[in-house]
Every structure is written in C-alpha cells, then in structure tokens.
Amino acid sequence: MDVGSDSAAAWVYPAAMPRSGGFGQARPEELLGVRLSAAGQRSTWMRLPSDSMGSVLDATELPRRIARLLRLLGGMVPTPDMSWGLVWGSFPQ
C-alpha cells in the first residue's frame, strides 16, 4: 500500500493488482484509492471489472459497488453536522 499525507489530505493507494488475462478472460474490479482531506472531504475510486473489450458496466451490480464505496467512506470518520453532497464520475479507460 502507498500511504501518505500532507497538510491538505491523507491517502492510501492499495498495491496494484496485475491486469493480465487472455482474450475473453474477465478481470475483477479493483479499489484504486481512498483520500480524506483536512476539510473532511472523502473520496474513493475504483476500476470496474473488465474484459478484452473494456470495462463491464453491469446495471445490477453497480448499486452494490456504489454502496460498498459509500460504506467505506462513511466508516472513515464521523460525519460532522454540516451539509454534504454525493458526486459520481465515470471515466473511460
């Protein structure tokens, strides 16, 4: 794991999993990192499962993946009494 911090944030990046695999073989999802800013912003990102054609976006699994990431973020530190928002981003590889 790559763990670090500075005056603005603390972060952890798990060791990269090998992305090898032959044609037609699926690769599992992968947690890519977690970050907590000094202001309390929490972020996490993951790579979706993929195959030789690219990422696999499974509509039935996506809510479960998002819920797991939200539980991870929610368990990091108590939420202060302040407004909060949820942002979702999807980036092609």
N, CA and C of each residue as an Amber inpcrd file, in Angstrom:
protein
   279
   0.8310000  -1.1750000   0.0000000   0.0000000   0.0000000   0.0000000
   0.8750000   1.2360000   0.0000000   0.4490000   2.2030000  -0.7650000
   1.0910000   3.5100000  -0.7660000   0.2550000   4.4000000   0.1430000
   0.8120000   4.7700000   1.2890000   0.1050000   5.5800000   2.2680000
   0.8630000   6.8770000   2.4290000   0.1330000   7.9910000   2.5210000
   0.8120000   9.2610000   2.6940000  -0.1350000  10.3260000   3.1990000
   0.4490000  11.4700000   3.5190000  -0.3430000  12.6160000   3.9540000
   0.4830000  13.8730000   3.7860000  -0.2160000  14.9840000   3.7410000
   0.4020000  16.2950000   3.7770000  -0.5480000  17.2000000   4.5490000
  -0.3440000  18.4930000   4.5150000  -1.2000000  19.3800000   5.2990000
  -2.6240000  19.4560000   4.7530000  -2.8490000  18.9940000   3.5360000
  -4.1760000  19.0870000   2.9240000  -4.9800000  17.7950000   2.9780000
  -4.3160000  16.6370000   3.0350000  -5.0560000  15.3800000   2.9350000
  -4.2080000  14.1870000   3.3730000  -4.9090000  13.0640000   3.5820000
  -4.2640000  11.7620000   3.8050000  -4.8360000  10.8150000   2.7610000
  -4.0270000   9.8570000   2.2920000  -4.4800000   8.9720000   1.2260000
  -3.8420000   7.6050000   1.3560000  -4.4770000   6.6600000   0.6880000
  -3.9300000   5.3080000   0.5890000  -4.2910000   4.7730000  -0.7920000
  -3.3000000   4.1670000  -1.4340000  -3.4810000   3.5020000  -2.7220000
  -3.0550000   2.0490000  -2.5370000  -4.0090000   1.1170000  -2.5990000
  -3.6240000  -0.2990000  -2.4790000  -2.6560000  -0.6930000  -3.5900000
  -1.8670000  -1.7140000  -3.3230000  -0.9390000  -2.2130000  -4.3380000
  -1.7300000  -2.6180000  -5.5790000  -1.2200000  -2.2520000  -6.7330000
  -1.9050000  -2.5560000  -7.9920000  -1.9400000  -4.0610000  -8.2290000
  -3.1140000  -4.5340000  -8.6220000  -3.2580000  -5.9490000  -8.9690000
  -2.8070000  -6.1240000 -10.4150000  -2.1910000  -7.2500000 -10.7400000
  -1.8200000  -7.4730000 -12.1380000  -3.0730000  -7.4930000 -13.0080000
  -3.0160000  -6.8400000 -14.1420000  -4.1640000  -6.7460000 -15.0380000
  -4.0260000  -7.7200000 -16.1940000  -3.2900000  -8.7760000 -15.9840000
  -3.0930000  -9.7460000 -17.0540000  -4.3620000 -10.5560000 -17.2720000
  -4.4010000 -11.2080000 -18.3770000  -5.5420000 -12.0540000 -18.7120000
  -5.5990000 -12.2120000 -20.2180000  -5.9670000 -13.3580000 -20.6260000
  -6.0410000 -13.6150000 -22.0540000  -7.3380000 -13.1130000 -22.6500000
  -7.4580000 -13.2690000 -23.9390000  -8.6520000 -12.8580000 -24.6490000
  -9.8740000 -13.5600000 -24.0580000 -10.8930000 -12.7960000 -23.7780000
 -12.1240000 -13.3640000 -23.2530000 -12.1100000 -13.6480000 -21.7650000
 -11.0210000 -13.3330000 -21.0700000 -10.9690000 -13.5560000 -19.6280000
 -11.3250000 -12.2630000 -18.9050000 -12.2100000 -12.3760000 -17.9450000
 -12.6220000 -11.2150000 -17.1690000 -11.5850000 -10.8840000 -16.1000000
 -11.4290000  -9.6050000 -15.8300000 -10.5770000  -9.1270000 -14.7410000
 -11.4940000  -8.5200000 -13.6860000 -11.2280000  -8.7500000 -12.4040000
 -12.1300000  -8.2780000 -11.3440000 -12.0390000  -6.7730000 -11.1330000
 -13.0360000  -6.2520000 -10.4170000 -12.9900000  -4.8460000 -10.0150000
 -11.7860000  -4.6290000  -9.1140000 -11.3840000  -3.3690000  -8.9740000
 -10.1780000  -3.0780000  -8.1920000 -10.3270000  -1.7270000  -7.5060000
 -10.1400000  -1.6970000  -6.1840000 -10.1210000  -0.4420000  -5.4480000
  -8.8090000   0.2630000  -5.7810000  -8.9000000   1.5100000  -6.2540000
  -7.6990000   2.2250000  -6.6760000  -7.1830000   3.2180000  -5.6480000
  -8.0520000   3.7170000  -4.7690000  -7.5610000   4.6500000  -3.7720000
  -8.6590000   5.2250000  -2.9050000  -8.2060000   5.7910000  -1.7730000
  -9.0830000   6.4670000  -0.8220000  -8.3460000   7.7100000  -0.3510000
  -9.0850000   8.8250000  -0.2040000  -8.4700000  10.0900000   0.2140000
  -9.3870000  10.7930000   1.1980000  -8.8050000  11.3920000   2.2300000
  -9.5360000  12.1890000   3.2110000  -8.8470000  13.5380000   3.3220000
  -9.5690000  14.6100000   2.9770000  -8.9670000  15.9380000   3.0310000
  -9.0650000  16.5030000   4.4460000  -8.2410000  17.4980000   4.7230000
  -8.2590000  18.1590000   6.0270000  -9.5990000  18.8350000   6.2760000
 -10.3010000  19.2220000   5.2170000 -11.6120000  19.8630000   5.3460000
 -12.7250000  18.8330000   5.5610000 -12.4080000  17.5270000   5.4740000
 -13.3940000  16.4940000   5.7100000 -13.9270000  15.8230000   4.4600000
 -13.5280000  16.2880000   3.2720000 -13.9850000  15.6500000   2.0330000
 -13.3860000  14.2590000   1.9440000 -14.2270000  13.2860000   1.6110000
 -13.7880000  11.9010000   1.4560000 -13.9790000  11.4730000   0.0130000
 -13.0010000  10.7930000  -0.5450000 -13.0660000  10.3450000  -1.9310000
 -12.5530000   8.9180000  -2.0250000 -13.1250000   8.1720000  -2.9420000
 -12.6170000   6.8480000  -3.2510000 -12.8880000   6.5760000  -4.7140000
 -12.0990000   5.7360000  -5.3230000 -12.2960000   5.4060000  -6.7300000
 -11.8890000   3.9730000  -6.9730000 -12.5240000   3.4010000  -7.9730000
 -12.2850000   2.0000000  -8.2910000 -12.3110000   1.7980000  -9.7980000
 -11.7080000   0.7190000 -10.2200000 -11.7550000   0.2840000 -11.6160000
 -12.8200000  -0.7990000 -11.7090000 -13.7190000  -0.6650000 -12.6740000
 -14.7550000  -1.6630000 -12.8800000 -14.1470000  -2.9510000 -13.4160000
 -14.8630000  -4.0620000 -13.2750000 -14.3840000  -5.2900000 -13.9050000
 -14.2600000  -5.0520000 -15.4090000 -13.3970000  -5.7970000 -16.0480000
 -13.2010000  -5.5790000 -17.4840000 -12.8710000  -6.9000000 -18.1700000
 -12.9550000  -6.8580000 -19.4830000 -12.5390000  -7.9880000 -20.3030000
 -11.7480000  -7.4170000 -21.4720000 -11.5170000  -8.1790000 -22.4920000
 -10.6880000  -7.7320000 -23.6040000 -11.3180000  -6.5690000 -24.3760000
 -12.6110000  -6.3130000 -24.1720000 -13.2730000  -5.2150000 -24.8680000
 -13.3630000  -3.9550000 -24.0190000 -12.9700000  -4.0020000 -22.7610000
 -13.0030000  -2.8300000 -21.8950000 -13.7820000  -3.0900000 -20.6230000
 -14.1650000  -2.0070000 -19.9510000 -14.8940000  -2.1070000 -18.6930000
 -16.2720000  -2.7110000 -18.8980000 -16.7080000  -3.4460000 -17.8890000
 -18.0280000  -4.0660000 -17.9240000 -18.9020000  -3.3400000 -16.9050000
 -19.8900000  -2.6390000 -17.3940000 -20.8140000  -1.9120000 -16.5330000
 -22.0880000  -2.7330000 -16.4120000 -22.2200000  -3.4190000 -15.3040000
 -23.3670000  -4.2890000 -15.0360000 -24.3640000  -3.5090000 -14.1870000
 -25.5190000  -3.1890000 -14.7560000 -26.5180000  -2.3630000 -14.0770000
 -27.0170000  -2.9880000 -12.7840000 -27.0030000  -4.3090000 -12.6720000
 -27.4630000  -4.9370000 -11.4390000 -26.3990000  -4.9100000 -10.3480000
 -25.1250000  -4.8700000 -10.7230000 -24.0310000  -4.8400000  -9.7410000
 -23.6310000  -3.4250000  -9.3530000 -23.8720000  -2.4500000 -10.2030000
 -23.4160000  -1.0830000  -9.9470000 -23.9310000  -0.5260000  -8.6160000
 -25.2160000  -0.6560000  -8.2780000 -25.6640000  -0.1350000  -6.9780000
 -24.9400000  -0.7950000  -5.8000000 -24.6280000  -2.0730000  -5.9000000
 -23.8910000  -2.7520000  -4.8230000 -22.4740000  -2.2000000  -4.7050000
 -21.8360000  -1.9440000  -5.8320000 -20.4740000  -1.3890000  -5.8060000
 -20.4800000   0.0070000  -5.1900000 -21.4250000   0.8350000  -5.6020000
 -21.5110000   2.1910000  -5.0590000 -21.7930000   2.1280000  -3.5540000
 -22.6820000   1.2360000  -3.1310000 -22.9950000   1.1040000  -1.7040000
 -21.7590000   0.6970000  -0.9120000 -20.9500000  -0.2280000  -1.4480000
 -19.7150000  -0.6330000  -0.7510000 -18.7690000   0.5460000  -0.5920000
 -18.6320000   1.3460000  -1.6460000 -17.7480000   2.5130000  -1.5620000
 -18.2910000   3.5400000  -0.5670000 -19.6010000   3.7410000  -0.5540000
 -20.1960000   4.6790000   0.4010000 -20.0250000   4.1910000   1.8380000
 -20.1620000   2.8810000   2.0720000 -19.9310000   2.3460000   3.4240000
 -18.4710000   2.5470000   3.8330000 -17.5620000   2.3550000   2.8980000
 -16.1410000   2.5930000   3.1750000 -15.9220000   4.0400000   3.5830000
 -16.4620000   4.9720000   2.8180000 -16.2920000   6.3920000   3.1170000
 -16.9880000   6.7760000   4.4170000 -18.1790000   6.2340000   4.6410000
 -18.9210000   6.5520000   5.8470000 -18.2620000   6.0290000   7.1030000
 -17.4980000   4.9770000   6.9960000 -16.8230000   4.4060000   8.1450000
 -15.4900000   5.0560000   8.4720000 -15.0420000   5.9870000   7.6540000
 -13.7230000   6.5860000   7.8760000 -13.6860000   7.4780000   9.1120000
 -14.5820000   8.4220000   9.2080000 -14.6410000   9.3440000  10.3470000
 -16.0990000   9.7370000  10.5540000 -16.4600000  10.1380000  11.7670000
 -17.8310000  10.5940000  11.9840000 -18.1490000  11.8020000  11.1030000
 -19.3680000  11.8500000  10.6070000 -19.7970000  12.9760000   9.7720000
 -20.1520000  14.1530000  10.6660000 -19.4930000  15.2950000  10.4720000
 -19.8300000  16.4740000  11.2820000 -21.2110000  17.0040000  10.8810000
 -21.7600000  17.8430000  11.7280000 -23.0540000  18.4530000  11.4350000
 -22.8790000  19.5450000  10.3930000 -22.8520000  19.1380000   9.1380000
 -22.7180000  20.0960000   8.0380000 -23.3740000  19.5030000   6.8010000
 -23.5800000  20.3310000   5.8230000 -24.1650000  19.8650000   4.5710000
 -23.1940000  18.9460000   3.8610000 -23.7450000  18.0450000   3.0610000
 -22.8870000  17.1360000   2.2980000 -23.5540000  16.8450000   0.9690000
 -22.7830000  16.3720000   0.0350000 -23.2900000  16.0260000  -1.2850000
 -22.5770000  14.7930000  -1.8130000 -23.1770000  14.1780000  -2.7870000
 -22.6290000  12.9790000  -3.4030000 -22.3610000  13.2760000  -4.8740000
 -21.1620000  12.9590000  -5.3290000 -20.7830000  13.1530000  -6.7340000
 -20.3300000  11.8240000  -7.2880000 -20.7780000  11.4870000  -8.4540000
 -20.4160000  10.2320000  -9.1230000 -19.7660000  10.5900000 -10.4590000
 -18.6450000   9.9780000 -10.7650000 -17.9930000  10.2030000 -12.0470000
 -17.6340000   8.8820000 -12.6940000 -17.6900000   8.8540000 -13.9960000
 -17.3240000   7.6610000 -14.7560000 -16.3870000   8.0860000 -15.8690000
 -15.2290000   7.4460000 -15.9400000 -14.2140000   7.8200000 -16.9150000
 -13.8160000   6.6120000 -17.7380000 -13.8230000   6.7060000 -19.0630000
 -13.4100000   5.5700000 -19.8820000 -11.9210000   5.3070000 -19.7130000
 -11.5410000   4.0460000 -19.9120000 -10.1150000   3.7110000 -19.7910000
  -9.4980000   3.6560000 -21.1530000
